[in-house]
Amino acid sequence: MTGTAGAAGAPAVLDHLVYATPDLEATVAEVRELTGVGPVRGGSHPGRGTRNELLGLGGGAYFEIIGPDPEQPAPDGPRWFGVDALTGPRLVTWAVRVTGIAARVAAARARGYDPGDPVAMARRTPDGGRIAWQLTPPGEGTTPFLLDWGATPHPSRALPVVPLVSLGATHPDPAAAGDELAALGVRWPGEPLAAGPAGQLTAVLEGRHGRVAFGRGAVAL
C-alpha cells in the first residue's frame, strides 16, 4: 500500500483512511463489535469541533474514526469530512504522508492540480502529550489530501492492528482521477479504480472475527 516517488520530496505513502460519523460513540462501539478490536482514543481537534479514535492498518498506516466532539462548542464553519451532513458512518477519504508539503503542493499546482494551501494543526494526546502536523484541506473520494507529520512521532505506533486487505473506489471518470493522483505524485493504493458514482470508497479490514467492509456503513463479510 505504498505510493510512488512524488513530484517533490520522498515517496508518498498511505497515511490513513477517514471513516466519518455523526455519532462517534455509537460508531466506535460498532467497529469494536464487528472487528473484535477496540479503537484507541486519539484526541480532540481544537476549533474544528471533532475528535477521533484510531486503529492501526499495518505498514505504518491507520484507520481514523472521526465525529463531533460534544466537549467542544460548535465550530464557526462546517466540520471537515462532511460530518454535519452525514446520517450514518461513511468512509469518506484518505490521506497520504509526505515530507516537504509546501514543495509537494507547488509541484502539484505546476502539474495542473491545486490541493489547497497547507494548514497547521495540533492536538493533545490522551497521555498529555502534543502532536502537530500540516495538511491540505481534505475533500472526499479518490483524491487524497496531503499530510506532513514533520518531527511528530506517527500516531500508528502502538495501535492495535486490523490489517488492511483491500481498498476499492468508483469514479465517474477514472482517467481524470488518475490525472489528479499523478499531479500529486501518488499512485492509487488499492484495486483499480472502477467507473461509477463519485466518492464511493470501500476498505476491507481483517478483524479478529473475520473480514469487515467499511464503506457506507460497515458489514461483516
C-alpha positions in Angstrom: 0.0 0.0 0.0 2.7 2.5 -1.0 2.8 5.4 -3.4 5.3 6.3 -6.0 8.2 8.7 -5.8 6.4 12.0 -5.8 6.7 15.2 -7.7 8.6 16.5 -4.8 10.3 15.0 -1.7 10.3 11.4 -0.6 7.7 8.9 -1.9 4.1 9.5 -0.7 2.6 6.6 1.2 -0.8 5.8 2.6 -1.1 7.5 5.9 -4.7 6.8 7.0 -8.3 6.2 5.9 -11.0 8.5 7.3 -14.3 6.9 8.5 -16.5 9.8 9.4 -19.7 9.6 11.5 -22.3 11.8 13.1 -22.2 9.7 16.3 -18.6 8.8 17.3 -19.5 6.8 20.4 -22.0 4.6 18.6 -19.7 4.0 15.6 -16.7 3.1 17.8 -18.9 0.6 19.6 -20.0 -0.9 16.2 -16.4 -1.1 15.0 -15.4 -2.8 18.2 -18.2 -5.4 17.9 -17.5 -6.2 14.2 -13.8 -6.4 14.3 -13.3 -7.6 17.9 -10.7 -4.9 18.3 -11.2 -1.7 20.4 -10.2 1.6 18.8 -7.9 3.8 20.8 -8.8 7.3 21.6 -6.9 9.9 19.6 -7.9 13.3 20.8 -9.9 16.4 20.0 -9.2 18.9 17.2 -9.5 22.3 18.8 -11.6 24.7 16.8 -12.8 22.0 14.4 -15.5 20.5 16.6 -14.3 16.9 16.1 -12.4 14.2 17.9 -11.2 10.8 16.8 -10.4 7.2 17.7 -7.8 5.1 15.9 -6.9 1.6 14.8 -3.7 0.5 13.0 -3.9 -0.9 9.5 -0.3 -2.2 9.4 2.5 -0.8 7.3 2.6 2.4 9.3 -1.0 3.4 8.3 -4.1 3.8 10.4 -7.9 3.9 10.4 -9.4 7.1 11.8 -12.9 7.2 13.1 -13.9 10.9 13.4 -17.1 12.6 14.5 -18.4 15.5 16.5 -16.8 16.3 19.8 -19.6 17.0 22.4 -17.0 18.7 24.7 -16.3 21.5 22.1 -18.6 24.3 21.1 -19.9 24.2 17.6 -17.2 25.4 15.1 -17.6 28.6 13.2 -18.0 26.7 9.9 -18.9 23.2 8.7 -16.9 20.4 10.2 -14.4 18.7 7.9 -15.2 15.5 6.1 -18.9 16.4 5.7 -19.6 15.2 9.2 -22.5 17.6 9.7 -24.4 16.3 6.7 -23.9 12.6 7.5 -26.8 10.4 8.5 -24.6 7.4 9.2 -20.9 6.5 9.1 -19.1 6.5 5.8 -15.5 6.0 4.5 -15.1 9.5 3.0 -11.4 9.9 2.0 -7.8 9.0 2.6 -4.5 10.8 3.3 -1.0 10.3 2.0 2.0 11.0 4.1 4.6 13.3 2.6 7.7 15.3 3.5 8.1 18.8 2.4 4.4 19.5 2.0 4.9 23.1 0.6 7.1 21.8 -2.2 4.6 18.9 -2.9 1.7 21.4 -3.2 3.8 23.7 -5.6 4.7 20.7 -7.8 1.0 19.6 -8.0 -0.1 23.1 -9.0 2.6 23.1 -11.7 1.0 19.9 -13.0 -2.5 21.4 -13.1 -4.0 20.3 -9.8 -4.4 22.5 -6.7 -4.7 20.6 -3.5 -5.1 23.8 -1.5 -2.9 25.6 1.0 -1.4 23.6 3.9 -3.0 24.2 7.3 -1.1 23.7 10.6 -2.9 21.7 13.2 -2.2 20.1 16.6 -3.9 18.2 19.4 -3.3 16.8 22.8 -2.9 13.0 23.2 -4.7 11.1 26.0 -1.4 10.8 27.9 -0.9 14.6 27.9 1.5 14.8 25.0 1.1 17.0 22.0 1.3 16.1 18.3 1.4 18.6 15.4 1.1 18.3 11.6 0.3 20.1 8.4 -2.3 19.0 5.9 -4.1 20.2 2.8 -7.8 20.7 3.1 -9.5 17.3 2.9 -12.1 16.6 0.3 -13.9 13.4 -0.4 -13.4 10.4 -2.7 -10.5 9.1 -4.6 -8.1 12.1 -4.5 -6.3 12.1 -1.1 -5.3 15.1 1.0 -1.6 15.5 1.9 -0.3 15.3 5.4 3.2 16.1 6.7 3.9 15.0 10.3 7.3 16.8 10.5 9.1 15.7 13.6 6.0 14.3 15.3 6.0 10.6 16.0 3.5 8.9 13.8 0.1 8.1 15.5 0.1 4.5 14.2 2.8 3.5 16.7 1.5 1.1 19.3 -2.1 1.0 17.9 -4.0 -2.4 17.8 -3.9 -3.5 14.2 -6.7 -4.7 11.9 -4.8 -5.3 8.7 -6.0 -3.5 5.5 -6.9 -6.3 3.0 -8.1 -4.1 0.1 -9.2 -0.6 -0.9 -11.6 0.0 -3.7 -13.4 3.0 -5.2 -15.5 4.2 -8.0 -15.3 7.5 -10.0 -17.3 8.8 -13.0 -14.0 9.3 -14.9 -11.2 7.1 -13.6 -8.8 8.6 -16.1 -9.4 12.1 -14.7 -9.0 10.8 -11.2 -5.7 9.2 -12.3 -4.5 12.6 -13.6 -5.1 14.2 -10.2 -3.2 11.4 -8.4 -0.3 11.8 -10.9 -0.2 15.5 -10.2 0.2 14.7 -6.5 2.9 12.1 -7.2 0.6 9.4 -5.8 -0.5 6.0 -7.0 -3.9 4.7 -6.0 -3.1 2.1 -3.3 -5.8 -0.4 -3.9 -7.9 -2.2 -6.5 -8.0 -0.4 -9.9 -10.5 2.5 -9.9 -13.8 1.5 -11.4 -16.3 3.7 -13.3 -19.3 4.6 -11.1 -20.6 7.2 -8.7 -18.1 9.6 -7.2 -16.7 9.2 -3.8 -17.6 5.6 -3.1 -14.7 4.1 -1.1 -14.7 0.6 0.4 -12.0 -0.8 2.6 -11.9 -4.4 3.8 -10.1 -4.9 7.1 -9.1 -8.2 8.8 -10.7 -8.3 12.2 -10.4 -11.0 14.9 -13.9 -12.3 13.8 -13.1 -12.2 10.1 -13.2 -9.5 7.4 -15.3 -6.4 7.7 -16.1 -4.0 4.8 -16.3 -0.3 5.6 -17.9 2.0 3.0 -21.4 3.4 3.6 -21.6 1.8 6.9 -19.9 -1.4 7.9 -20.7 -5.1 7.3 -19.1 -8.3 8.3 -18.1 -10.4 5.3 
